[in-house]
Amino acid sequence: MKRCINCKEEIVRFGEERLEGFHIDIPPKSFSTGVDFVLWDQDRREEVKGAAYPFWADGEDGCFWHLTLRRGYKNGVILLRIDTVFTSYLKHPWDVAHCTHRTLGNGYYSRLITVPAKAQVASPWIETENDKESLLRGLGQLGDWFDQHREEIAGSCRKQQGWVDKEQGRAHRLARLYLRDHWQETSQEEVLFLYREADRLAREYEDAKKRGEIRFGADHSFFSDWCAGKLPQPFCRWEEELTALFLTKKARVTSDPLYARSFAVGNLLYFIHDLEMDLCPDVLIAKRWCENIPPTR
């Protein structure tokens, strides 16, 4: 059976050069199936399989704009499409974790679970022959579509950011902007120590649930509640400052101090993991090496 030509290099180069403002975000090799996809395409009325290449761009007020370039292969024909346009305060949505995989991460953290139909943007499938020359022509057509729909993509992302901010009370935006201003205050050793502590707290949290001390769905029963006041420095100080920010009149997220603290801790654990992947994509593997590293402050 004829296979699709190897076209990853051409697609990545096209994305970086033609999708102005967007950058490739392929997961590291430890995510061996991170770019595979199986998609039921409603328009074609068939299943399409292939590779999905995620791209991100700097959005506004701390958010990121995302889209996916898909390369499918069906009946000897290469299929190309841009879709999955969404806004998130996470830069790397392919690995969402609470600084640990011992507790479940929320794969839709800081983004909409479902993008409303009026904000969905996707190109039609572009078909090319299974050779490099035809592929490059098809990518050129995809680039033309992107140029013609850039404002539509931007408009969709802005709408989604507004909906996320309304739904979450701006907590994600405020926390992401806070970390943007404070991230350089910490060291690699302190971040890796935070992962170690997050794992320890996750073990304690799971044990407490087994003992019946935590009832799922009860107020203040989330992992972020359990971690409140227990993070190492400087993150404990950041927790205090974010909590206070969430309670101010100008930036209020809630009037309940306990919920404000939970929002602060949850955002810190998600966004610190997201930021750290720029420096150490395999941070959840690397943190295994730091079991005996003490905090430096």
Beta strands, then each sheet from edge to edge (+ up, - down):
strand 1: 23-24
strand 2: 36-41
strand 3: 46-58
strand 4: 64-74
strand 5: 77-88
strand 6: 126-128
sheet 1: 1+ 3- 2+
sheet 2: 1+ 3- 4+ 5- 6+
end
